[in-house]
Structure formats: structure tokens, C-alpha cells
Amino acid sequence: MPQDHFDQNSSDRIFIKQQDIVLVIIDIQEKLVPAMQNPELLIQNAVRLVKFAHILNLPIICTEQEKLGTTIAPIRDELKGLTAVSKLSFDCFGCRGFAAECERLHRKVLVVAGIEAHICVAQTVLQALRDYRVHVVADAISARFEHNHAIAMQRMQIAGATITSTEMFIYEVLGQAGTDTFREVLKLVK
């Protein structure tokens, strides 16, 4: 979906709407997570994002790099039987299954979490920016070395991605307090 379909003066350029979102969880796998910076925070925030997606009925696409094990258990358990897209390419769009699922869902915004920031996440985001608005959830993304995370965030932002945090994303999509959904989601952020 080309980006030029957005009205440049519209709030669509600033805020994202629930009906536009696909949550993308990239390669948070058993053999990769232990080597990441702050793996506990990565897992905690990815789990929060998946739970939030379920509460709002947002579609989720999860990927797994071949030969690196399955998605780590705390996240896999929350995915509730969702089958991960297996891939060999670093860029998720290099996998036909991933690209086809994005196309099938026909959404405008990819919200991305995963590892590694400067490899699979960055390559996927840079490719996605051709056709989607992309929000990169910085505290749900990791790398083996902090400098790679920082450089990846900077490069993705310069290319046009919106850098956000787990809570910033959640509250932006909620938009207001006082609803039943807000009360349910509040449990995730406390």
C-alpha cells in the first residue's frame, strides 16, 4: 500500500489507528535471545505487545529464522497457536509467506518488535517503508551490542520509520481512558 495514499495534512500521518495495524514480531527465538542486551526487557515488552494485540484483535505476524529454534516460550505461549513464518532471508519481505500475509491483511501500518535490531529488524523496516508506515518499538527490539541497536534506530528513523516505545504505542492506540478496553489494558502497563 503506497504511502502517498495518506493526506499529508491528515492526523493519519501522526497517529495510528487500530484498524490500520499489524503487529510484527521478528525472530525472538530460543537460540538468539540469550545473547541479546537486556533480554528480560525485550521479552516483557514483546509479551505486552502480543497481549495488547489480542485485546484489540490486531493481527500478528511472527517470524522465525530457520535453524535458530522456536519463538521463546513466554511469547510463543501468548501467540495462542499462531504459526510463525519460517524464513532464511534477513529481510522478512524476502520470504513469500511473510509478504503474502502482509498483502492479505491489507493494513497500512506495521508495528515492529524483534531481533536483531541492525539485521532482520532494520532490513525488514527499510523494505517495508516503500509500502507501509512503520512504527519501530525500540524497547521491544534488541541486539547483541547496544551500539548496533542505537545505529539501527537512527537509520530506521532517518529512513522514515517512527521510533516509539511499548507504552507510547499502547496509549496512542487506546486514545482515551475510562473505557472497558482501557481498564483491561491498564493491567499490562502497571
Summary of the structure (lengths in Angstrom):
residues: 190
radius of gyration: 15.4
end to end distance: 35.7
largest distance: 45.6
contacts: 607
relative contact order: 0.17
helix: 49%
strand: 19%
